Amino acid sequence: MKIFFQHKYLLLIAIWMVGTSVMGGLATEIGPWYFSLKQPGWKPPDWAFGVIWTIIFVLSAIAWMIAFNSNPSPSQKNKIITLFFLNGFLNVLWSVFYFRMHHPDWSLIEACFLWGSVLEIILVMWPIRKLAALLMVPYLIWVSIAMRLNWETMVLNPGAY
């Protein structure tokens, strides 16, 4: 456990996790437009989103650390770093499209790229350490659920964007 927390990439991982969380939070504007939208009956309560994203980011950070502690090749490390930072960018961009620009249509298209970035992280981590890849599966599931929610919100609110 001591080696886990002394790893030289811990700061990079923390920057990704905190940076993505903070920027995504700042991009998420829950205001009159959002509250005017009809939502599917199965949508989780608004407070649950912060809890869900916190769990996903913690699991992702642990997965990243496990993968890096499993001695991947330098090219695998670079690919993981690149994919996580691309994923963080796409994560924040979704919030900008949806909450700031009020374009759930754009955010749904963008979510396909976000989903693909999570899948690619899983596929890159799988040969390095299966546990790391499996810890990313909740993220993939959540993005899938969010995409379905995004779609149903669009269907329930034609002309709201």
PADREN-924573 format. One line per 2 residues: number of its first residue (from 1); for each residue x, y, z of C-alpha. Coordinates in pm, 1 decimal. Layout:
BEGIN
NUM> X:Y:Z  ...
end
This chain:
BEGIN
1> 0.0:0.0:0.0  289.3:234.0:76.1
3> 426.8:193.4:-277.5  79.4:259.5:-417.6
5> 63.8:609.7:-267.1  429.0:696.8:-332.7
7> 401.9:630.1:-702.4  544.8:914.8:-913.6
9> 226.7:935.0:-1122.9  -2.1:997.3:-824.2
11> 8.1:1376.0:-877.0  -79.6:1338.4:-1246.3
13> -370.7:1111.7:-1159.5  -490.5:1352.3:-889.5
15> -471.5:1643.8:-1134.9  -687.4:1449.3:-1382.1
17> -941.4:1346.5:-1118.7  -973.4:1682.2:-942.2
19> -936.2:1889.5:-1260.5  -1203.4:1698.1:-1448.2
21> -1436.7:1705.6:-1148.4  -1394.6:2077.6:-1085.0
23> -1416.8:2182.5:-1450.0  -1717.0:1955.4:-1506.7
25> -1883.7:2096.3:-1197.9  -1822.2:2452.3:-1310.6
27> -1963.8:2371.8:-1653.4  -2277.7:2222.4:-1498.0
29> -2526.1:2503.3:-1463.6  -2846.5:2381.5:-1303.3
31> -3080.3:2671.7:-1373.8  -3416.5:2764.5:-1521.1
33> -3353.1:2592.8:-1855.2  -3262.6:2263.8:-1687.3
35> -3554.0:2278.5:-1443.4  -3796.6:2349.7:-1729.0
37> -3708.0:2020.5:-1899.5  -3940.6:1723.8:-1871.3
39> -3735.1:1433.8:-1735.6  -3793.4:1058.7:-1762.0
41> -3950.4:912.7:-1449.5  -3649.1:689.1:-1390.1
43> -3397.0:977.2:-1376.9  -3195.3:968.7:-1053.3
45> -3241.5:1266.9:-820.0  -3006.4:1557.5:-894.2
47> -2806.2:1505.3:-571.6  -2717.7:1149.6:-682.4
49> -2514.1:1268.9:-981.8  -2238.3:1413.0:-762.6
51> -2219.5:1090.4:-562.7  -2210.6:876.6:-876.0
53> -1940.1:1088.4:-1042.2  -1728.9:1087.7:-724.8
55> -1738.9:707.9:-711.3  -1657.9:682.1:-1082.2
57> -1361.4:920.5:-1057.5  -1221.2:744.4:-749.6
59> -1253.1:403.4:-921.0  -1090.4:546.8:-1233.8
61> -799.0:689.5:-1035.3  -749.4:356.2:-858.7
63> -763.7:174.1:-1193.9  -502.6:409.5:-1338.2
65> -272.6:357.0:-1039.9  -314.9:-22.6:-1050.2
67> -234.2:-24.9:-1421.9  75.9:187.8:-1369.2
69> 191.0:-25.7:-1075.1  168.4:-330.5:-1304.4
71> 470.7:-213.5:-1505.8  316.2:-132.0:-1842.8
73> 549.2:-46.8:-2127.7  634.8:322.0:-2178.6
75> 405.8:329.9:-2483.3  118.6:180.1:-2281.0
77> 175.9:440.3:-2007.0  171.4:721.4:-2261.0
79> -145.8:584.7:-2418.0  -318.4:561.3:-2077.9
81> -216.7:918.0:-1989.1  -336.4:1047.2:-2325.7
83> -664.6:856.8:-2304.8  -742.5:978.3:-1953.4
85> -677.6:1340.5:-2041.7  -882.3:1305.5:-2361.9
87> -1155.6:1145.5:-2153.0  -1146.3:1434.8:-1904.5
89> -1176.7:1685.4:-2188.7  -1472.1:1495.6:-2338.6
91> -1635.6:1467.0:-1997.7  -1623.2:1843.6:-1945.4
93> -1726.3:1913.1:-2305.6  -2045.5:1712.4:-2255.2
95> -2140.6:1939.6:-1964.0  -2062.3:2250.0:-2168.1
97> -2283.1:2134.2:-2457.0  -2569.4:2021.1:-2233.7
99> -2578.6:2263.7:-1942.3  -2410.9:2578.5:-2075.5
101> -2508.9:2577.0:-2441.1  -2844.6:2399.1:-2385.0
103> -2778.1:2154.6:-2667.3  -2864.8:1802.7:-2556.0
105> -2844.8:1703.8:-2923.2  -2477.9:1804.2:-2941.8
107> -2407.3:1647.3:-2604.0  -2557.8:1317.0:-2716.6
109> -2332.3:1306.7:-3022.2  -2034.9:1403.6:-2805.4
111> -2129.2:1133.6:-2550.8  -2056.3:870.7:-2815.5
113> -1694.4:988.9:-2815.4  -1688.4:997.0:-2434.2
115> -1821.4:639.9:-2426.3  -1558.0:536.8:-2680.9
117> -1280.9:692.7:-2471.9  -1386.0:489.1:-2167.3
119> -1402.9:171.2:-2374.9  -1056.4:241.1:-2517.0
121> -916.1:286.4:-2165.0  -1064.8:-51.3:-2069.5
123> -919.6:-217.9:-2378.0  -572.8:-69.1:-2318.9
125> -575.0:-167.1:-1949.9  -706.2:-521.7:-2002.6
127> -374.6:-679.6:-2109.8  -186.4:-482.5:-1842.7
129> -408.1:-568.3:-1546.0  -762.0:-699.6:-1572.7
131> -862.2:-556.2:-1233.8  -775.4:-205.0:-1355.4
133> -989.1:-256.7:-1665.5  -1280.3:-392.7:-1461.1
135> -1272.3:-90.3:-1229.7  -1351.8:122.1:-1536.4
137> -1666.9:-75.1:-1622.2  -1894.2:129.4:-1389.0
139> -1784.7:440.3:-1579.8  -1881.9:278.6:-1909.9
141> -2216.7:171.1:-1763.8  -2283.2:519.2:-1624.7
143> -2204.3:690.5:-1955.2  -2441.4:443.2:-2124.4
145> -2715.9:533.2:-1874.9  -2642.7:904.7:-1918.4
147> -2669.8:868.1:-2294.9  -3009.6:701.9:-2257.3
149> -3119.3:978.8:-2018.9  -2988.4:1240.3:-2262.8
151> -3185.1:1079.1:-2547.3  -3510.4:1047.7:-2350.4
153> -3482.3:1408.5:-2233.1  -3450.6:1518.0:-2597.8
155> -3756.5:1313.5:-2694.9  -3960.2:1459.8:-2406.6
157> -3854.5:1815.8:-2491.3  -3868.3:1876.5:-2866.2
159> -3789.1:2237.2:-2940.8  -3625.2:2301.9:-2603.6
161> -3283.8:2320.6:-2770.1
end
